[in-house]
Amino acid sequence: MDFNVPLDALGNITDDTRIRAALPTIFYLLENRARVILVSHLGRPKGNIDKKFSLEPVAVRLQKLLGQPVKMVSDVVGKIPLQSAADLKEGQVMLLENVRYNIEEEKNDETFARSLAELADVYVNDAFGTAHRAHASTEGVAHILPGVAGFLMEKEIEMLGNALISPEHPFVAIIGGAKVSDKIGVIENLLDKVDTLIIGGGMANTFLKARGYEMGKSLLQDSQLDLAKTLIRKAETAGVEFILPVDLVVSQAADPEADYKQVSVENVPNDWMALDIGTQSAEIFAEAIKKAKTVIWNGPMGVFEMAPFAVGTYSIAKAVAESGGMTIVGGGDSVSAIEKAGFAGKISHISTGGGASLEFLEGRELPGIAALQDK
């Protein structure tokens, strides 16, 4: 499972989306009288036992969601987990402690994977969010036990896969976030599939500069300017409509208390920075989204954690939610925006995988999926 949920300073879960997303698989196993052993990581303890990364809060939340006890096991391999597994009755659940407390997990150590495999008869991977990692619990075990996909994994593969292989057209992709370098593979893989590519967020600044606009103190990647120009040319050659912002919300600092104003892309002041798309850009983006039969959105339109610079992201969330087409939203910030705006129920599929969904959209093979039997 991918129970890598956000916790506050007191160790309380602030968003249980990933836990809820795993429930269909867990309920199915319980209804079919399986003895269920749950494995997950949380955070980056780097092989050290650190209480702040304990899965105990997850066990408590799971008990409420499942309506039955969840036995919390203090270790992952060895005598205690083996005895706990042996004692488990049909229809019961136990949760192992953070698998990344063991340094061997991220090294995909074969001996460690075999120790994990000793606990069970069948391996079910429902952790799409870590499917891009070749770790012992995500890839190694699947070479030892019969390995199959859970329902969440199946849905992620089907929804993202269908969007890439046989999308309904017009197909619109909205790519945001801070850096062009983080999304190069996604943009390149989508250019021969989409009809319209919309670029927003900090990465739009690099493309705007590549088109000759002065961007003041805006975050951008000078090292990626030539690549940005190449991608724009590729889009033109492929007949893809390549949409960039025409106006921006700018400020002298990334601070919600700082002065801000809206300007056209031709008029960004020298000592100001772009922190959101403007209202005209939002309208142009929304118009393109409205016509789409397939929409993929990954990445915010600005520094949406700060209210003055969140308008653009929320306007795109609204446009995607109101689209009559098949809609897929991925990436933590985009998902957060959809949920905060109250539109989650109107989205066809909200991907639980950050890095995994990006790599999938890049067309890369994910080790956690490739190792499974039910291709």
C-alpha positions in Angstrom: 0.0 0.0 0.0 1.0 3.6 -0.3 0.2 5.0 3.1 2.7 7.8 2.8 0.2 10.4 4.1 1.0 13.9 5.4 1.2 14.4 9.2 1.1 17.5 11.3 3.7 18.3 14.0 1.6 16.3 16.5 1.6 13.2 14.3 -2.1 13.6 13.2 -3.0 12.7 9.6 -4.0 15.8 7.7 -5.1 14.1 4.5 -6.2 10.4 4.3 -6.9 10.3 0.6 -4.3 7.6 0.0 -5.7 5.4 2.8 -9.2 5.7 1.4 -8.0 4.9 -2.1 -6.7 1.6 -0.8 -10.0 0.5 0.8 -11.6 -1.3 -2.1 -8.6 -3.7 -2.4 -8.5 -4.3 1.4 -12.3 -4.9 1.7 -12.2 -7.3 -1.3 -9.5 -9.4 0.4 -11.3 -9.4 3.7 -14.7 -10.4 2.1 -12.8 -13.3 0.5 -11.5 -14.4 3.9 -7.9 -13.5 3.3 -5.5 -12.8 6.1 -4.3 -9.4 5.2 -0.8 -8.1 5.9 -0.3 -4.5 4.9 3.1 -3.0 4.0 4.0 0.6 3.4 6.6 3.3 3.8 6.0 6.8 5.3 8.5 9.6 4.7 12.2 9.2 4.4 13.6 7.6 7.6 16.6 6.4 5.6 17.0 3.1 7.3 16.6 4.5 10.8 13.9 3.9 13.4 12.3 7.3 13.9 9.0 7.7 15.8 7.9 10.6 13.7 7.7 8.3 10.6 5.8 5.5 12.4 2.7 4.1 10.7 0.8 3.9 14.1 -1.5 6.9 13.1 -2.3 5.0 9.9 -3.3 1.9 11.9 -5.6 4.1 14.0 -7.2 5.7 10.9 -7.6 2.3 9.2 -9.4 0.8 12.1 -12.1 3.6 11.8 -12.3 3.2 8.1 -12.5 -0.6 8.1 -14.7 -0.8 11.2 -12.5 -3.5 12.7 -9.2 -3.9 14.6 -5.9 -3.5 12.8 -3.0 -5.1 14.6 0.1 -2.8 14.5 3.3 -4.9 14.3 6.5 -3.2 15.6 8.8 -4.7 12.9 8.8 -5.7 9.3 10.9 -8.9 9.2 12.0 -11.5 11.8 10.3 -13.4 14.6 7.6 -10.8 15.6 6.1 -10.3 12.1 6.3 -14.1 11.4 4.5 -15.0 14.6 1.9 -12.2 14.0 1.3 -13.5 10.5 0.9 -17.1 11.8 -1.6 -15.9 14.5 -3.7 -13.9 12.0 -7.2 -15.4 11.4 -9.3 -15.2 8.2 -10.7 -11.7 7.7 -8.2 -10.1 10.0 -5.7 -7.3 9.2 -2.2 -6.4 10.4 0.0 -3.5 9.5 3.8 -3.8 9.5 5.8 -0.8 10.8 7.4 1.5 8.2 9.3 -0.7 5.7 11.9 2.1 5.2 13.1 1.7 8.8 15.2 -1.0 7.1 18.0 0.3 4.9 17.7 -2.9 2.7 14.2 -1.8 1.5 15.5 1.0 -0.8 18.5 -1.1 -1.9 16.0 -3.8 -3.1 18.1 -6.3 -1.1 17.1 -9.8 -2.1 17.5 -11.4 1.3 15.3 -8.7 2.8 12.7 -9.3 0.0 12.8 -13.0 0.7 12.2 -12.3 4.4 9.2 -10.2 3.5 7.9 -12.9 1.2 8.0 -15.5 4.0 5.0 -13.7 5.6 2.6 -14.4 2.8 1.3 -16.6 -0.1 0.4 -13.9 -2.6 1.7 -10.4 -3.2 -0.7 -7.6 -4.1 0.8 -4.2 -5.2 -1.7 -1.4 -4.8 0.9 1.3 -4.2 0.9 3.1 -7.6 2.6 6.1 -5.8 5.8 4.0 -5.4 5.5 1.9 -8.5 8.4 3.9 -10.1 10.7 2.7 -7.3 12.5 -0.7 -7.6 12.5 -1.4 -3.9 12.2 -4.7 -2.0 8.6 -4.3 -1.1 7.5 -2.8 -4.5 9.5 -4.9 -6.9 11.7 -7.5 -5.2 8.9 -9.5 -3.5 7.0 -9.8 -6.9 9.8 -12.0 -8.2 9.4 -14.4 -5.3 5.6 -14.5 -4.7 2.8 -14.5 -7.3 2.5 -10.8 -7.8 -0.8 -9.1 -8.9 -2.2 -5.5 -9.0 -4.8 -4.2 -6.6 -7.8 -2.3 -7.7 -6.2 1.1 -7.3 -3.2 0.1 -9.3 -5.5 -1.3 -12.0 -7.5 1.9 -12.1 -4.3 4.1 -12.4 -2.9 1.9 -15.2 -6.2 1.9 -17.1 -7.0 5.6 -16.8 -3.5 6.9 -17.5 -2.8 4.2 -20.1 -6.1 4.9 -22.0 -5.4 8.6 -22.0 -2.0 8.0 -23.6 -2.9 5.1 -26.0 -6.4 5.9 -27.2 -7.7 9.3 -25.9 -10.8 10.9 -27.2 -10.1 14.1 -29.0 -9.7 17.0 -28.6 -7.0 16.0 -26.1 -5.8 18.8 -23.8 -2.9 18.6 -21.4 -2.2 21.3 -18.8 1.3 21.2 -17.4 2.3 23.5 -14.6 4.8 23.5 -11.7 8.1 25.3 -11.2 10.7 23.8 -13.5 10.8 22.9 -17.1 13.4 20.3 -16.3 11.0 18.4 -14.1 8.5 18.0 -16.9 10.6 17.7 -20.1 9.9 14.0 -20.5 6.1 14.5 -20.1 6.0 17.3 -22.6 8.0 15.4 -25.2 5.9 12.3 -24.8 2.6 14.2 -25.0 3.5 16.3 -28.1 2.5 13.6 -30.5 -0.6 12.7 -28.6 -2.4 16.0 -27.6 -4.2 18.6 -29.7 -3.5 21.4 -27.2 -0.7 21.8 -24.7 -1.2 24.5 -22.0 1.8 25.6 -20.0 1.4 27.5 -16.7 3.2 28.0 -13.4 6.8 28.9 -12.9 7.8 26.8 -16.0 5.8 29.1 -18.2 8.3 31.9 -17.4 11.1 29.9 -19.1 8.9 29.4 -22.2 7.9 33.1 -22.2 11.6 34.2 -22.0 12.4 31.8 -24.9 9.8 33.7 -26.9 11.5 36.9 -26.2 9.7 38.4 -23.2 11.6 40.0 -20.3 10.5 38.3 -17.1 12.0 40.5 -14.4 12.9 38.6 -11.2 10.7 35.6 -12.1 11.8 32.1 -11.4 13.0 30.6 -14.6 15.7 28.2 -15.9 18.1 30.0 -18.3 19.8 26.6 -18.9 16.6 25.3 -20.4 15.9 28.2 -22.8 17.2 26.4 -25.9 15.2 23.3 -25.0 12.0 25.5 -24.5 12.5 26.9 -28.0 12.9 23.4 -29.4 9.7 22.2 -27.7 7.8 25.1 -29.1 9.1 24.3 -32.6 8.2 20.6 -32.2 4.7 21.6 -31.1 4.3 23.8 -34.2 5.6 21.0 -36.5 3.2 18.5 -34.9 0.3 20.8 -35.3 -0.2 21.1 -31.5 -1.8 24.3 -30.2 0.8 25.5 -27.7 -0.8 28.0 -25.2 1.2 30.2 -22.9 -0.1 32.9 -20.5 -0.8 36.3 -22.0 -1.0 38.0 -18.6 0.5 37.4 -15.2 0.0 38.3 -11.5 3.3 39.8 -10.4 4.8 40.8 -7.1 8.0 42.1 -5.6 8.2 39.0 -3.4 6.7 35.6 -3.0 4.9 36.8 0.1 1.1 37.0 0.6 1.6 40.4 2.3 3.5 41.9 -0.6 2.0 44.3 -3.1 0.9 42.5 -6.3 -0.7 43.5 -9.6 -1.7 42.0 -13.0 0.3 42.8 -16.1 0.5 41.6 -19.7 3.5 39.4 -20.5 5.1 42.3 -22.4 5.1 44.5 -19.2 6.7 42.5 -16.4 8.6 45.1 -14.3 12.3 44.5 -13.9 12.2 44.0 -10.1 9.0 42.1 -9.9 8.3 38.3 -10.4 5.4 36.3 -11.9 3.6 34.2 -9.3 0.3 33.3 -11.0 -1.4 33.5 -14.4 -3.7 36.5 -15.0 -7.5 36.5 -15.5 -7.2 36.7 -19.3 -4.9 33.7 -19.4 -7.3 31.8 -17.2 -10.1 32.5 -19.6 -8.1 31.4 -22.6 -7.0 28.2 -20.8 -10.6 27.5 -19.7 -11.9 28.0 -23.2 -9.5 25.3 -24.6 -10.4 23.0 -21.7 -14.1 23.4 -22.3 -13.8 22.0 -25.9 -11.8 18.9 -24.7 -12.9 15.3 -24.6 -9.8 14.3 -22.7 -8.0 16.4 -20.1 -4.8 15.7 -18.2 -3.7 18.3 -15.6 -0.4 18.1 -13.7 1.0 21.1 -11.8 -0.3 24.4 -10.4 -0.5 27.7 -12.3 1.3 29.6 -9.6 2.3 29.8 -5.9 -1.2 28.7 -5.0 -0.3 28.1 -1.3 -0.6 31.9 -1.0 -4.1 33.3 -1.4 -3.1 36.2 -3.7 -1.5 33.8 -6.1 -4.0 31.0 -6.0 -6.7 32.4 -8.3 -5.2 31.0 -11.5 -4.9 27.5 -10.2 -8.4 27.4 -8.7 -9.8 28.8 -12.0 -8.2 25.9 -13.9 -9.5 23.5 -11.2 -13.0 24.8 -11.9 -12.6 24.6 -15.7 -11.3 21.0 -15.5 -14.2 20.0 -13.1 -16.8 21.5 -15.5 -15.3 19.9 -18.6 -17.7 17.3 -20.1 -14.8 15.1 -21.0 -12.7 12.5 -19.3 -10.5 14.3 -16.8 -7.3 13.1 -15.0 -5.6 15.1 -12.3 -2.1 14.2 -11.0 0.6 15.7 -8.9 0.2 16.7 -5.3 -0.4 20.4 -5.8 -3.0 19.9 -8.5 -4.8 17.3 -6.5 -4.7 19.5 -3.4 -6.2 22.4 -5.5 -9.0 20.2 -6.8 -9.8 19.0 -3.3 -9.7 22.4 -1.6 -11.9 23.8 -4.3 -14.4 21.1 -3.7 -14.3 19.6 -7.2 -12.8 16.2 -6.4 -16.2 14.5 -7.0 -16.3 15.9 -10.5 -13.0 14.5 -11.7 -12.9 11.2 -13.6 -9.7 10.1 -12.0 -7.4 11.7 -9.3 -4.0 10.0 -9.5 -2.5 9.0 -6.2 1.0 8.9 -7.7 3.2 12.0 -7.9 6.5 10.9 -9.4 4.9 7.6 -10.6 2.2 9.4 -12.6 4.8 11.7 -14.1 7.0 8.8 -15.2 4.0 7.0 -16.5 3.1 10.1 -18.6 6.7 10.2 -19.8 6.1 6.7 -21.2 8.7 5.1 -18.9 8.4 1.5 -17.6 7.6 1.4 -13.9 9.4 -1.4 -12.1 6.6 -2.0 -9.6 4.2 -2.7 -12.5 6.6 -4.5 -14.8 7.3 -7.1 -12.1 3.6 -8.1 -11.7 2.1 -11.1 -13.4 -1.3 -9.7 -14.5 0.0 -7.4 -17.2 
